[in-house]
Amino acid sequence: MANTTQPSAPGADEIMRQAVQRFRTKMESSNWQFLQDRIDEIEAMNLPTEEEKLEKMRPYWRTNLGIKGETSWNHCVPVGPARQSREERNVTRLADVKTQYHQYMDGVQPPTLVSEEWRQMYLETVQSVCNEAAFRDEEDEEFEIPLCHELGSFIKYADGVQDPDFRRSGIAPFGPVFVSETTDYAFKDHPAVLALPPPDINEGREALKDYLQYFLCDENFVGGIVDEDLEVRVGFRTGTGCRCGHDKWHSAYLYCRRFVEDSDPSHKDWAWRVVVFHADGENPTMLNGRYPRFDSIPEFLEWYSSWLEHADLDQIRKDVMKPEYDSDEDW
């Protein structure tokens, strides 16, 4: 079969930039709309105190909303989680939630591979590790895994995407970047941060190899979790979402082809694809209106940001009221 993973066309980066921007806009809008609807529901209860209102909101914003106290941070904590924790602890009214900061409100993990040198190192290391690990038969020992050029375009604009998941669905993030060229530290003037050496690309390469080898989809994962209609040469897990203390969904980046009979012959071509799996192994499983396997990252981003269009409020209310660690009959 044909190999469809081709070098990026001149406009590929711009196409990806636009796809990421559309994703950010839609995710942020959907998350705020969801929260506003919950605020309206709670206000309609006419509860006598703001604390009672916040208590009703906490199952959705399940961290430290309005809970006073200090968090002990490592000196190398990034800005996002430190700012979020500080601001959400200062919430005193339900109305404050309307302007509350969340590090993933727009769903994007900011890019940390900011130079072409580091991005090229990343792509070449992914290709090298995947070629060493690829499943091959005797007749195709020369089969080569190509560079994932589309992923190279994606990591210019994001390290990954992550739903804040106020609805407690257990949806997995997609985070293919395991190393960092730059980090935005919350405590920039801390002596330990000031003493940090600049990142070394060779150390980054070795760390990336270790991460990739750990997250490679081995035969047990492919045989037990991956959709039966996908033939996989190689791939690596890019995220796991949990609900009630159990793995609910996995995401992965796979070099694969599909066993499908449809009007699009490209589905049978070998290519890098984003795939989301139900953690119980019963795959393929429908999610948000379709089987979640994607021939391009922009296609995946469009789907991932469409969750509000498929939201089932009865199921959401059931999910958010479960304890953080409990049996999950649906998982």
Secondary structure, DSSP 8 states (H G I E B T S, - for coil): --B------TTHHHHHHHHHHHHHHHHHHHHHHHHHHHHHHHHTTT-SSHHHHHHHHTTTSTTTTT--------TT-BHHHHHHHHHHHT--SGGGGGG---TTTT-EE-----SHHHHHHHHHHHHHHHHHH----GGGTT------HHHHHHTTT-SEE----TT------B------S---BS-TT-HHHHT-----HHHHHHHHHHHHHHHB--HHHHHHTS-TTEEEEEEEEEEEEEETTEEEEEEEEEEEEE---SS-GGGGSBEEEEEEEETTS--S--BTTB--EESSHHHHHHHHTTGGGG--HHHHHHHHTS-SSS--TT-
